[in-house]
Structure formats: structure tokens, C-alpha cells
């Protein structure tokens, strides 16, 4: 039993350590990704507590009834209906509150860029620099909300930068808007999270978040 516990704890720590990479949703680099990571942790903790509670009540029921289940009304109405409905309602309200925070809203400081997926590359455009197109690399300012207008040139792809925001489909003939933001300057890996044919595993890109001077230099250099 002790060996089993040690093995379980060690395996869990190893798995968590393996999540610490450029595509980890558990190591957010911006507010949207942070909200999503918070939802994940809340659901994980809640599910563990619920499982522990149900197991404890099940053990208690057998202990008091001498091996036979009892209190059918408590089990069916309480644990079967009221308890899961209350938990699901609480998670629904919490999810709606967090989801409201992820909705793109207009603002004076929002930067707009375009992302077009195709087999097998991403092309990015910039509202402040008409005519500029970068391939496989998206440049954004750090600490500033960025609205990414996502579309596709051929089939359905999926735009996803795990450390900055959730995923959103790139659909031919349609534009979806995803707001991303990086807390600090750095590079963030992105990929297409939608199977769209052989080769989709290499359908990746990089988001470079610049500090104020770096962003100004990028705009000036691209305009020249």
C-alpha cells in the first residue's frame, strides 16, 4: 500500500512536470489563458472533492446497514438529484462568469491583426500596417489586448496559442475573432488544433510579444 501511494504521488508529480512546456495550458502567459487554467483547476479540485465525498458516504452507508444499502430516498433524491444538480449549477454559473471575461470588447488600446490558415502555413496581417504579411510568425505588443480575426483559405483549421488563449476555428469565408494578450514580452508557440489533412501536425506558428520599444521598432521597420 505504501509503495502504491509513493508511486501514485511520484507519477502525478512527473506528469505535472511534463506539462511545463511551450504548449502547456497550465502555465498561462496572459489573462485569457489564466482564466481558462483557473477553470481547469477548479473543475479538477471539485471533481476530486466530489469523488471523495461520494466514496465516504458510500462506505458510511454500508457500515451502518451491515453491508446493505439503505435510505433509498436520501440516495436517489439527495445524492442522485439534488447534489449533482447543485454542483452542475454552481459550475455553470462559474463558467458563464469566466466566459463573459473572455468575450472580445471594443477598446481604444486594442490592436487588430488577421490570421489566415491554409495547408500548411499561417499568414498574418496587421491593421496598422496595410500590405504587411508575415508567415508562421505573429507579432504583437505585450501588455495590450490583441483581437485576432481568424479565417481560412481552404479547409477548417483551428487557431490555438495555449499559453495566451483558448482555441477558435478558422472557417473558409467566415471571420471569427479571438482576443489574446501576453503579460510579458516573449515567444509563445501556436498550432492548429483541428485535423485538416495529412501534415496538420506541423501546422504551427510562433507569437512574438514585444516590449513597447520592440513593438515600435517592428512597426517602423515594417513600414520602411
TAHU-V430349 format. One record per residue. N is the residue number from 1. D_CENTER is the distance of its C-alpha to the mean C-alpha in Angstrom with 1 decimal. Layout:
n=N d_center=D_CENTER
n=N d_center=D_CENTER
This chain:
n=1 d_center=36.4
n=2 d_center=35.9
n=3 d_center=35.0
n=4 d_center=32.4
n=5 d_center=30.8
n=6 d_center=30.9
n=7 d_center=29.4
n=8 d_center=26.6
n=9 d_center=25.7
n=10 d_center=26.0
n=11 d_center=23.9
n=12 d_center=21.0
n=13 d_center=21.3
n=14 d_center=21.5
n=15 d_center=18.3
n=16 d_center=16.5
n=17 d_center=18.2
n=18 d_center=17.2
n=19 d_center=13.5
n=20 d_center=14.5
n=21 d_center=14.3
n=22 d_center=13.0
n=23 d_center=10.1
n=24 d_center=9.0
n=25 d_center=5.6
n=26 d_center=8.5
n=27 d_center=10.2
n=28 d_center=8.6
n=29 d_center=11.0
n=30 d_center=10.7
n=31 d_center=10.7
n=32 d_center=7.7
n=33 d_center=5.4
n=34 d_center=8.2
n=35 d_center=8.2
n=36 d_center=5.0
n=37 d_center=6.6
n=38 d_center=9.8
n=39 d_center=9.3
n=40 d_center=8.9
n=41 d_center=11.9
n=42 d_center=13.8
n=43 d_center=13.7
n=44 d_center=14.7
n=45 d_center=17.5
n=46 d_center=18.6
n=47 d_center=18.9
n=48 d_center=20.9
n=49 d_center=23.1
n=50 d_center=23.8
n=51 d_center=24.7
n=52 d_center=27.0
n=53 d_center=28.6
n=54 d_center=29.3
n=55 d_center=30.8
n=56 d_center=32.9
n=57 d_center=34.2
n=58 d_center=35.0
n=59 d_center=36.9
n=60 d_center=38.7
n=61 d_center=39.8
n=62 d_center=41.4
n=63 d_center=43.0
n=64 d_center=44.7
n=65 d_center=45.7
n=66 d_center=47.1
n=67 d_center=44.8
n=68 d_center=44.5
n=69 d_center=41.7
n=70 d_center=43.0
n=71 d_center=42.1
n=72 d_center=40.9
n=73 d_center=40.2
n=74 d_center=38.1
n=75 d_center=36.0
n=76 d_center=35.7
n=77 d_center=35.5
n=78 d_center=33.8
n=79 d_center=31.4
n=80 d_center=31.3
n=81 d_center=30.6
n=82 d_center=30.4
n=83 d_center=28.1
n=84 d_center=25.3
n=85 d_center=25.6
n=86 d_center=25.4
n=87 d_center=22.3
n=88 d_center=20.5
n=89 d_center=21.8
n=90 d_center=20.5
n=91 d_center=16.9
n=92 d_center=17.2
n=93 d_center=18.5
n=94 d_center=15.8
n=95 d_center=13.0
n=96 d_center=15.1
n=97 d_center=15.6
n=98 d_center=12.0
n=99 d_center=11.4
n=100 d_center=14.6
n=101 d_center=13.3
n=102 d_center=10.7
n=103 d_center=13.6
n=104 d_center=15.2
n=105 d_center=18.7
n=106 d_center=21.7
n=107 d_center=22.9
n=108 d_center=25.5
n=109 d_center=23.3
n=110 d_center=20.6
n=111 d_center=20.8
n=112 d_center=20.5
n=113 d_center=19.9
n=114 d_center=19.9
n=115 d_center=18.2
n=116 d_center=20.2
n=117 d_center=19.3
n=118 d_center=22.3
n=119 d_center=23.6
n=120 d_center=22.8
n=121 d_center=21.6
n=122 d_center=19.7
n=123 d_center=22.0
n=124 d_center=21.1
n=125 d_center=23.5
n=126 d_center=24.0
n=127 d_center=25.5
n=128 d_center=27.4
n=129 d_center=28.9
n=130 d_center=30.1
n=131 d_center=30.9
n=132 d_center=28.6
n=133 d_center=26.5
n=134 d_center=24.5
n=135 d_center=23.5
n=136 d_center=20.5
n=137 d_center=20.1
n=138 d_center=18.5
n=139 d_center=20.1
n=140 d_center=18.8
n=141 d_center=20.3
n=142 d_center=18.6
n=143 d_center=18.5
n=144 d_center=18.6
n=145 d_center=16.4
n=146 d_center=16.1
n=147 d_center=16.1
n=148 d_center=15.4
n=149 d_center=17.7
n=150 d_center=16.6
n=151 d_center=19.3
n=152 d_center=20.9
n=153 d_center=24.4
n=154 d_center=24.9
n=155 d_center=22.6
n=156 d_center=19.1
n=157 d_center=16.4
n=158 d_center=12.7
n=159 d_center=11.3
n=160 d_center=8.2
n=161 d_center=8.1
n=162 d_center=5.5
n=163 d_center=7.3
n=164 d_center=7.7
n=165 d_center=5.3
n=166 d_center=3.7
n=167 d_center=6.6
n=168 d_center=10.1
n=169 d_center=13.4
n=170 d_center=16.3
n=171 d_center=19.4
n=172 d_center=23.0
n=173 d_center=24.9
n=174 d_center=22.1
n=175 d_center=19.9
n=176 d_center=16.4
n=177 d_center=15.2
n=178 d_center=11.8
n=179 d_center=12.1
n=180 d_center=10.9
n=181 d_center=12.8
n=182 d_center=13.7
n=183 d_center=15.5
n=184 d_center=17.9
n=185 d_center=19.5
n=186 d_center=18.4
n=187 d_center=17.0
n=188 d_center=13.4
n=189 d_center=13.1
n=190 d_center=11.7
n=191 d_center=12.6
n=192 d_center=13.3
n=193 d_center=11.5
n=194 d_center=14.5
n=195 d_center=17.8
n=196 d_center=20.3
n=197 d_center=23.3
n=198 d_center=24.6
n=199 d_center=23.2
n=200 d_center=19.5
n=201 d_center=18.6
n=202 d_center=19.9
n=203 d_center=18.2
n=204 d_center=16.5
n=205 d_center=16.7
n=206 d_center=16.5
n=207 d_center=15.6
n=208 d_center=18.3
n=209 d_center=18.2
n=210 d_center=21.8
n=211 d_center=23.7
n=212 d_center=26.1
n=213 d_center=28.9
n=214 d_center=26.9
n=215 d_center=25.4
n=216 d_center=29.0
n=217 d_center=30.3
n=218 d_center=27.9
n=219 d_center=28.9
n=220 d_center=32.6
n=221 d_center=32.5
n=222 d_center=30.9
n=223 d_center=33.4
n=224 d_center=36.4
